[in-house]
Amino acid sequence: MNDRSDEMKPKPGDAVILTEVPPGLLEGLPAEDQDAIVEAVGRPVKLVAFDDCGRAELEFTDSKEGIHYIYVNPGFITLAT
C-alpha cells in the first residue's frame, strides 16, 4: 500500500520552505545571522539531512552570498512545490 503522506515528507536533497523562525533560534546569534535566517523564511532552502535527534539540517545562502546552516524541528518545514 502506498502512503501518500510519505510521498509528501521531505527527504535530504529536497528543496523545503522554512515556514517560520522557531522560538529561541535567534537568541544570542549575531545580527547578520539573525537577518539571514529571517530572510530565509518563506523561500526554498536545501534540506541537507536529519540529525540523530530528528532535527532538519537546512542550508541556504543569504543576500550577501554567505552560506548558512541551521537545525530546526521538522514541523517548521514543508516540501517546496
Secondary structure, 3 states (H helix, E strand, C coil): CCCHHHHCCCCCCCEEEECCCCCCCCCCCCHHHHHHHHHHECCEEEEEEECCCCCEEEEEECCCCCEEEEEECHHHEEECC
